[in-house]
Amino acid sequence: MDLNHAYAAHQHALMRADDALSPGDRHRHLSRADALAGRISLFQHTLGAAAACAWSMHQLATPPVA
């Protein structure tokens, strides 16, 4: 996994969610960001990366998307 690419895709999904014109679009972009965060976290845990803890905590602290 190219982490720089994954981080950028995650950030872009969050920015698109922020700019979304409809609740459905916002939900779709936030869902993509959440999926990317999960993949990043899994990859980091597999490598034993210290940053993995921060991604896991972010996922736990993020309220569910309605």
Distance bins in CASP14 RR format, pairs under 12 A and 6 or more apart:
PFRMAT RR
TARGET T0000
AUTHOR 0000-0000-0000
RMODE 2
METHOD distances of the structure
MODEL  1
1 7 0 0 0 0 0 1 0 0 0 0 0
1 9 0 0 0 0 0 1 0 0 0 0 0
1 36 0 0 0 0 0 1 0 0 0 0 0
1 38 0 0 0 0 0 1 0 0 0 0 0
1 39 1 0 0 1 0 0 0 0 0 0 0
1 40 1 0 0 1 0 0 0 0 0 0 0
1 41 0 0 0 0 0 1 0 0 0 0 0
1 42 0 0 0 0 1 0 0 0 0 0 0
1 43 1 0 1 0 0 0 0 0 0 0 0
1 44 0 0 0 0 1 0 0 0 0 0 0
1 46 0 0 0 0 1 0 0 0 0 0 0
1 47 0 0 0 0 1 0 0 0 0 0 0
1 49 0 0 0 0 0 1 0 0 0 0 0
2 8 0 0 0 0 1 0 0 0 0 0 0
2 9 0 0 0 0 1 0 0 0 0 0 0
2 39 0 0 0 0 0 1 0 0 0 0 0
2 40 0 0 0 0 0 1 0 0 0 0 0
2 43 0 0 0 0 0 1 0 0 0 0 0
3 9 0 0 0 0 0 1 0 0 0 0 0
3 10 0 0 0 0 0 1 0 0 0 0 0
3 36 0 0 0 0 0 1 0 0 0 0 0
3 39 0 0 0 0 0 1 0 0 0 0 0
3 40 1 0 0 1 0 0 0 0 0 0 0
3 41 0 0 0 0 0 1 0 0 0 0 0
3 43 1 0 0 1 0 0 0 0 0 0 0
3 44 0 0 0 0 1 0 0 0 0 0 0
3 47 0 0 0 0 1 0 0 0 0 0 0
3 49 0 0 0 0 1 0 0 0 0 0 0
3 51 0 0 0 0 1 0 0 0 0 0 0
3 52 0 0 0 0 0 1 0 0 0 0 0
3 55 0 0 0 0 0 1 0 0 0 0 0
4 10 0 0 0 0 0 1 0 0 0 0 0
4 11 0 0 0 0 0 1 0 0 0 0 0
4 40 0 0 0 0 0 1 0 0 0 0 0
5 11 0 0 0 0 0 1 0 0 0 0 0
5 12 0 0 0 0 0 1 0 0 0 0 0
5 36 0 0 0 0 0 1 0 0 0 0 0
5 39 0 0 0 0 0 1 0 0 0 0 0
5 40 0 0 0 0 0 1 0 0 0 0 0
5 43 0 0 0 0 0 1 0 0 0 0 0
6 12 0 0 0 0 0 1 0 0 0 0 0
6 13 0 0 0 0 0 1 0 0 0 0 0
6 32 0 0 0 0 0 1 0 0 0 0 0
6 33 0 0 0 0 0 1 0 0 0 0 0
6 35 0 0 0 0 0 1 0 0 0 0 0
6 36 1 0 0 1 0 0 0 0 0 0 0
6 37 0 0 0 0 1 0 0 0 0 0 0
6 38 0 0 0 0 1 0 0 0 0 0 0
6 39 1 0 0 1 0 0 0 0 0 0 0
6 40 1 0 1 0 0 0 0 0 0 0 0
6 41 0 0 0 0 0 1 0 0 0 0 0
6 42 0 0 0 0 0 1 0 0 0 0 0
6 43 1 0 0 1 0 0 0 0 0 0 0
6 44 0 0 0 0 0 1 0 0 0 0 0
6 55 0 0 0 0 0 1 0 0 0 0 0
7 13 0 0 0 0 0 1 0 0 0 0 0
7 14 0 0 0 0 0 1 0 0 0 0 0
7 33 0 0 0 0 0 1 0 0 0 0 0
7 36 0 0 0 0 1 0 0 0 0 0 0
7 37 0 0 0 0 1 0 0 0 0 0 0
7 39 0 0 0 0 0 1 0 0 0 0 0
7 40 1 0 0 1 0 0 0 0 0 0 0
7 41 0 0 0 0 0 1 0 0 0 0 0
7 43 0 0 0 0 0 1 0 0 0 0 0
7 44 0 0 0 0 0 1 0 0 0 0 0
7 51 0 0 0 0 0 1 0 0 0 0 0
7 55 0 0 0 0 0 1 0 0 0 0 0
8 14 0 0 0 0 0 1 0 0 0 0 0
8 15 0 0 0 0 0 1 0 0 0 0 0
8 33 0 0 0 0 0 1 0 0 0 0 0
8 36 0 0 0 0 1 0 0 0 0 0 0
8 40 0 0 0 0 0 1 0 0 0 0 0
9 15 0 0 0 0 0 1 0 0 0 0 0
9 16 0 0 0 0 0 1 0 0 0 0 0
9 29 0 0 0 0 0 1 0 0 0 0 0
9 32 0 0 0 0 1 0 0 0 0 0 0
9 33 0 0 0 0 1 0 0 0 0 0 0
9 35 0 0 0 0 1 0 0 0 0 0 0
9 36 1 0 1 0 0 0 0 0 0 0 0
9 37 0 0 0 0 0 1 0 0 0 0 0
9 39 0 0 0 0 1 0 0 0 0 0 0
9 40 0 0 0 0 1 0 0 0 0 0 0
10 16 0 0 0 0 0 1 0 0 0 0 0
10 17 0 0 0 0 0 1 0 0 0 0 0
10 29 0 0 0 0 0 1 0 0 0 0 0
10 30 0 0 0 0 0 1 0 0 0 0 0
10 32 0 0 0 0 1 0 0 0 0 0 0
10 33 1 0 1 0 0 0 0 0 0 0 0
10 34 0 0 0 0 1 0 0 0 0 0 0
10 35 0 0 0 0 1 0 0 0 0 0 0
10 36 1 0 1 0 0 0 0 0 0 0 0
10 37 1 0 0 1 0 0 0 0 0 0 0
10 38 0 0 0 0 1 0 0 0 0 0 0
10 39 0 0 0 0 1 0 0 0 0 0 0
10 40 1 0 0 1 0 0 0 0 0 0 0
10 41 0 0 0 0 0 1 0 0 0 0 0
10 55 0 0 0 0 1 0 0 0 0 0 0
10 58 0 0 0 0 0 1 0 0 0 0 0
10 59 0 0 0 0 0 1 0 0 0 0 0
11 17 0 0 0 0 0 1 0 0 0 0 0
11 18 0 0 0 0 0 1 0 0 0 0 0
11 29 0 0 0 0 0 1 0 0 0 0 0
11 32 0 0 0 0 0 1 0 0 0 0 0
11 33 0 0 0 0 1 0 0 0 0 0 0
11 36 0 0 0 0 1 0 0 0 0 0 0
11 37 0 0 0 0 0 1 0 0 0 0 0
11 40 0 0 0 0 0 1 0 0 0 0 0
12 18 0 0 0 0 0 1 0 0 0 0 0
12 19 0 0 0 0 0 1 0 0 0 0 0
12 29 0 0 0 0 1 0 0 0 0 0 0
12 32 0 0 0 0 1 0 0 0 0 0 0
12 33 0 0 0 0 1 0 0 0 0 0 0
12 36 0 0 0 0 1 0 0 0 0 0 0
13 19 0 0 0 0 0 1 0 0 0 0 0
13 20 0 0 0 0 0 1 0 0 0 0 0
13 25 0 0 0 0 0 1 0 0 0 0 0
13 26 0 0 0 0 0 1 0 0 0 0 0
13 27 0 0 0 0 0 1 0 0 0 0 0
13 28 0 0 0 0 1 0 0 0 0 0 0
13 29 1 0 1 0 0 0 0 0 0 0 0
13 30 1 0 0 1 0 0 0 0 0 0 0
13 31 0 0 0 0 1 0 0 0 0 0 0
13 32 1 0 1 0 0 0 0 0 0 0 0
13 33 1 1 0 0 0 0 0 0 0 0 0
13 34 0 0 0 0 1 0 0 0 0 0 0
13 35 0 0 0 0 1 0 0 0 0 0 0
13 36 1 0 0 1 0 0 0 0 0 0 0
13 37 0 0 0 0 1 0 0 0 0 0 0
13 39 0 0 0 0 0 1 0 0 0 0 0
13 40 0 0 0 0 0 1 0 0 0 0 0
13 65 0 0 0 0 0 1 0 0 0 0 0
14 20 0 0 0 0 0 1 0 0 0 0 0
14 26 0 0 0 0 0 1 0 0 0 0 0
14 29 1 0 0 1 0 0 0 0 0 0 0
14 30 1 0 0 1 0 0 0 0 0 0 0
14 31 0 0 0 0 0 1 0 0 0 0 0
14 32 0 0 0 0 1 0 0 0 0 0 0
14 33 1 0 1 0 0 0 0 0 0 0 0
14 34 0 0 0 0 1 0 0 0 0 0 0
14 36 0 0 0 0 1 0 0 0 0 0 0
14 37 0 0 0 0 1 0 0 0 0 0 0
14 58 0 0 0 0 0 1 0 0 0 0 0
14 62 0 0 0 0 0 1 0 0 0 0 0
14 65 0 0 0 0 0 1 0 0 0 0 0
15 26 0 0 0 0 0 1 0 0 0 0 0
15 29 0 0 0 0 1 0 0 0 0 0 0
15 30 0 0 0 0 0 1 0 0 0 0 0
15 32 0 0 0 0 0 1 0 0 0 0 0
15 33 0 0 0 0 1 0 0 0 0 0 0
16 22 0 0 0 0 0 1 0 0 0 0 0
16 24 0 0 0 0 0 1 0 0 0 0 0
16 25 1 0 0 1 0 0 0 0 0 0 0
16 26 0 0 0 0 1 0 0 0 0 0 0
16 27 0 0 0 0 0 1 0 0 0 0 0
16 28 0 0 0 0 1 0 0 0 0 0 0
16 29 1 0 1 0 0 0 0 0 0 0 0
16 30 0 0 0 0 1 0 0 0 0 0 0
16 31 0 0 0 0 0 1 0 0 0 0 0
16 32 0 0 0 0 1 0 0 0 0 0 0
16 33 0 0 0 0 1 0 0 0 0 0 0
17 23 0 0 0 0 0 1 0 0 0 0 0
17 24 0 0 0 0 1 0 0 0 0 0 0
17 25 1 0 0 1 0 0 0 0 0 0 0
17 26 1 0 1 0 0 0 0 0 0 0 0
17 27 0 0 0 0 1 0 0 0 0 0 0
17 28 0 0 0 0 1 0 0 0 0 0 0
17 29 1 1 0 0 0 0 0 0 0 0 0
17 30 1 0 1 0 0 0 0 0 0 0 0
17 31 0 0 0 0 1 0 0 0 0 0 0
17 32 0 0 0 0 1 0 0 0 0 0 0
17 33 1 0 0 1 0 0 0 0 0 0 0
17 34 0 0 0 0 0 1 0 0 0 0 0
17 36 0 0 0 0 0 1 0 0 0 0 0
17 62 0 0 0 0 0 1 0 0 0 0 0
17 65 0 0 0 0 1 0 0 0 0 0 0
18 25 0 0 0 0 0 1 0 0 0 0 0
18 26 0 0 0 0 1 0 0 0 0 0 0
18 29 0 0 0 0 1 0 0 0 0 0 0
18 30 0 0 0 0 1 0 0 0 0 0 0
18 33 0 0 0 0 0 1 0 0 0 0 0
19 25 0 0 0 0 1 0 0 0 0 0 0
19 26 0 0 0 0 1 0 0 0 0 0 0
19 29 0 0 0 0 1 0 0 0 0 0 0
20 26 1 1 0 0 0 0 0 0 0 0 0
20 27 0 0 0 0 1 0 0 0 0 0 0
20 28 1 0 0 1 0 0 0 0 0 0 0
20 29 1 0 1 0 0 0 0 0 0 0 0
20 30 0 0 0 0 1 0 0 0 0 0 0
20 31 0 0 0 0 0 1 0 0 0 0 0
20 32 0 0 0 0 0 1 0 0 0 0 0
20 33 0 0 0 0 0 1 0 0 0 0 0
20 65 0 0 0 0 0 1 0 0 0 0 0
21 28 0 0 0 0 0 1 0 0 0 0 0
21 29 0 0 0 0 0 1 0 0 0 0 0
22 28 0 0 0 0 1 0 0 0 0 0 0
22 29 0 0 0 0 0 1 0 0 0 0 0
23 29 0 0 0 0 0 1 0 0 0 0 0
23 30 0 0 0 0 0 1 0 0 0 0 0
23 65 0 0 0 0 1 0 0 0 0 0 0
23 66 0 0 0 0 1 0 0 0 0 0 0
24 30 0 0 0 0 1 0 0 0 0 0 0
24 31 0 0 0 0 1 0 0 0 0 0 0
24 65 0 0 0 0 1 0 0 0 0 0 0
24 66 0 0 0 0 0 1 0 0 0 0 0
25 31 0 0 0 0 0 1 0 0 0 0 0
25 32 0 0 0 0 0 1 0 0 0 0 0
26 32 0 0 0 0 0 1 0 0 0 0 0
26 33 0 0 0 0 0 1 0 0 0 0 0
26 65 0 0 0 0 1 0 0 0 0 0 0
26 66 0 0 0 0 0 1 0 0 0 0 0
27 33 0 0 0 0 0 1 0 0 0 0 0
27 34 0 0 0 0 0 1 0 0 0 0 0
27 64 0 0 0 0 0 1 0 0 0 0 0
27 65 1 0 1 0 0 0 0 0 0 0 0
27 66 1 0 0 1 0 0 0 0 0 0 0
28 34 0 0 0 0 0 1 0 0 0 0 0
28 35 0 0 0 0 0 1 0 0 0 0 0
28 65 0 0 0 0 1 0 0 0 0 0 0
29 35 0 0 0 0 0 1 0 0 0 0 0
29 36 0 0 0 0 0 1 0 0 0 0 0
29 65 0 0 0 0 1 0 0 0 0 0 0
30 36 0 0 0 0 0 1 0 0 0 0 0
30 37 0 0 0 0 0 1 0 0 0 0 0
30 62 0 0 0 0 1 0 0 0 0 0 0
30 63 0 0 0 0 0 1 0 0 0 0 0
30 64 0 0 0 0 1 0 0 0 0 0 0
30 65 1 0 1 0 0 0 0 0 0 0 0
30 66 0 0 0 0 1 0 0 0 0 0 0
31 37 0 0 0 0 0 1 0 0 0 0 0
31 38 0 0 0 0 0 1 0 0 0 0 0
31 62 0 0 0 0 0 1 0 0 0 0 0
31 64 0 0 0 0 0 1 0 0 0 0 0
31 65 1 0 0 1 0 0 0 0 0 0 0
31 66 0 0 0 0 0 1 0 0 0 0 0
32 38 0 0 0 0 0 1 0 0 0 0 0
32 39 0 0 0 0 0 1 0 0 0 0 0
32 65 0 0 0 0 0 1 0 0 0 0 0
33 39 0 0 0 0 0 1 0 0 0 0 0
33 40 0 0 0 0 0 1 0 0 0 0 0
33 55 0 0 0 0 0 1 0 0 0 0 0
33 58 0 0 0 0 0 1 0 0 0 0 0
33 59 0 0 0 0 0 1 0 0 0 0 0
33 62 0 0 0 0 1 0 0 0 0 0 0
33 65 0 0 0 0 1 0 0 0 0 0 0
34 40 0 0 0 0 0 1 0 0 0 0 0
34 41 0 0 0 0 0 1 0 0 0 0 0
34 55 0 0 0 0 0 1 0 0 0 0 0
34 58 0 0 0 0 1 0 0 0 0 0 0
34 59 1 0 0 1 0 0 0 0 0 0 0
34 60 0 0 0 0 0 1 0 0 0 0 0
34 62 1 0 0 1 0 0 0 0 0 0 0
34 63 0 0 0 0 0 1 0 0 0 0 0
34 64 0 0 0 0 1 0 0 0 0 0 0
34 65 1 0 0 1 0 0 0 0 0 0 0
35 41 0 0 0 0 0 1 0 0 0 0 0
35 42 0 0 0 0 0 1 0 0 0 0 0
35 59 0 0 0 0 0 1 0 0 0 0 0
35 65 0 0 0 0 0 1 0 0 0 0 0
36 42 0 0 0 0 0 1 0 0 0 0 0
36 43 0 0 0 0 0 1 0 0 0 0 0
36 55 0 0 0 0 0 1 0 0 0 0 0
36 58 0 0 0 0 0 1 0 0 0 0 0
36 59 0 0 0 0 0 1 0 0 0 0 0
37 43 0 0 0 0 0 1 0 0 0 0 0
37 44 0 0 0 0 0 1 0 0 0 0 0
37 51 0 0 0 0 0 1 0 0 0 0 0
37 52 0 0 0 0 0 1 0 0 0 0 0
37 54 0 0 0 0 0 1 0 0 0 0 0
37 55 1 0 1 0 0 0 0 0 0 0 0
37 56 0 0 0 0 1 0 0 0 0 0 0
37 57 0 0 0 0 0 1 0 0 0 0 0
37 58 1 0 0 1 0 0 0 0 0 0 0
37 59 1 0 1 0 0 0 0 0 0 0 0
37 60 0 0 0 0 0 1 0 0 0 0 0
37 61 0 0 0 0 0 1 0 0 0 0 0
37 62 0 0 0 0 1 0 0 0 0 0 0
38 44 0 0 0 0 1 0 0 0 0 0 0
38 45 0 0 0 0 1 0 0 0 0 0 0
38 46 0 0 0 0 0 1 0 0 0 0 0
38 52 0 0 0 0 0 1 0 0 0 0 0
38 55 1 0 0 1 0 0 0 0 0 0 0
38 56 0 0 0 0 1 0 0 0 0 0 0
38 58 0 0 0 0 1 0 0 0 0 0 0
38 59 1 0 0 1 0 0 0 0 0 0 0
38 60 0 0 0 0 0 1 0 0 0 0 0
38 62 0 0 0 0 0 1 0 0 0 0 0
39 45 0 0 0 0 0 1 0 0 0 0 0
39 46 0 0 0 0 0 1 0 0 0 0 0
39 52 0 0 0 0 0 1 0 0 0 0 0
39 55 0 0 0 0 1 0 0 0 0 0 0
39 59 0 0 0 0 0 1 0 0 0 0 0
40 46 0 0 0 0 0 1 0 0 0 0 0
40 47 0 0 0 0 0 1 0 0 0 0 0
40 49 0 0 0 0 1 0 0 0 0 0 0
40 51 0 0 0 0 1 0 0 0 0 0 0
40 52 0 0 0 0 1 0 0 0 0 0 0
40 54 0 0 0 0 0 1 0 0 0 0 0
40 55 1 0 1 0 0 0 0 0 0 0 0
40 56 0 0 0 0 0 1 0 0 0 0 0
40 58 0 0 0 0 1 0 0 0 0 0 0
40 59 0 0 0 0 1 0 0 0 0 0 0
41 47 0 0 0 0 0 1 0 0 0 0 0
41 48 0 0 0 0 0 1 0 0 0 0 0
41 49 0 0 0 0 1 0 0 0 0 0 0
41 51 0 0 0 0 1 0 0 0 0 0 0
41 52 1 0 1 0 0 0 0 0 0 0 0
41 53 0 0 0 0 1 0 0 0 0 0 0
41 54 0 0 0 0 1 0 0 0 0 0 0
41 55 1 1 0 0 0 0 0 0 0 0 0
41 56 1 0 1 0 0 0 0 0 0 0 0
41 57 0 0 0 0 1 0 0 0 0 0 0
41 58 0 0 0 0 1 0 0 0 0 0 0
41 59 1 0 0 1 0 0 0 0 0 0 0
41 60 0 0 0 0 0 1 0 0 0 0 0
41 62 0 0 0 0 0 1 0 0 0 0 0
42 48 0 0 0 0 0 1 0 0 0 0 0
42 49 0 0 0 0 0 1 0 0 0 0 0
42 52 0 0 0 0 1 0 0 0 0 0 0
42 55 0 0 0 0 1 0 0 0 0 0 0
42 56 0 0 0 0 1 0 0 0 0 0 0
42 59 0 0 0 0 0 1 0 0 0 0 0
43 49 0 0 0 0 1 0 0 0 0 0 0
43 51 0 0 0 0 0 1 0 0 0 0 0
43 52 0 0 0 0 1 0 0 0 0 0 0
43 55 0 0 0 0 1 0 0 0 0 0 0
44 50 0 0 0 0 1 0 0 0 0 0 0
44 51 1 0 1 0 0 0 0 0 0 0 0
44 52 1 1 0 0 0 0 0 0 0 0 0
44 53 0 0 0 0 1 0 0 0 0 0 0
44 54 0 0 0 0 1 0 0 0 0 0 0
44 55 1 0 0 1 0 0 0 0 0 0 0
44 56 0 0 0 0 1 0 0 0 0 0 0
44 58 0 0 0 0 0 1 0 0 0 0 0
44 59 0 0 0 0 0 1 0 0 0 0 0
45 51 0 0 0 0 0 1 0 0 0 0 0
45 52 1 0 1 0 0 0 0 0 0 0 0
45 53 0 0 0 0 1 0 0 0 0 0 0
45 54 0 0 0 0 0 1 0 0 0 0 0
45 55 0 0 0 0 1 0 0 0 0 0 0
45 56 1 0 0 1 0 0 0 0 0 0 0
45 59 0 0 0 0 0 1 0 0 0 0 0
46 52 0 0 0 0 1 0 0 0 0 0 0
48 55 0 0 0 0 0 1 0 0 0 0 0
48 56 0 0 0 0 0 1 0 0 0 0 0
49 55 0 0 0 0 1 0 0 0 0 0 0
49 56 0 0 0 0 0 1 0 0 0 0 0
50 56 0 0 0 0 0 1 0 0 0 0 0
51 57 0 0 0 0 0 1 0 0 0 0 0
51 58 0 0 0 0 0 1 0 0 0 0 0
52 58 0 0 0 0 0 1 0 0 0 0 0
52 59 0 0 0 0 0 1 0 0 0 0 0
53 59 0 0 0 0 0 1 0 0 0 0 0
53 60 0 0 0 0 0 1 0 0 0 0 0
54 60 0 0 0 0 0 1 0 0 0 0 0
54 61 0 0 0 0 0 1 0 0 0 0 0
55 61 0 0 0 0 0 1 0 0 0 0 0
55 62 0 0 0 0 0 1 0 0 0 0 0
56 62 0 0 0 0 0 1 0 0 0 0 0
END
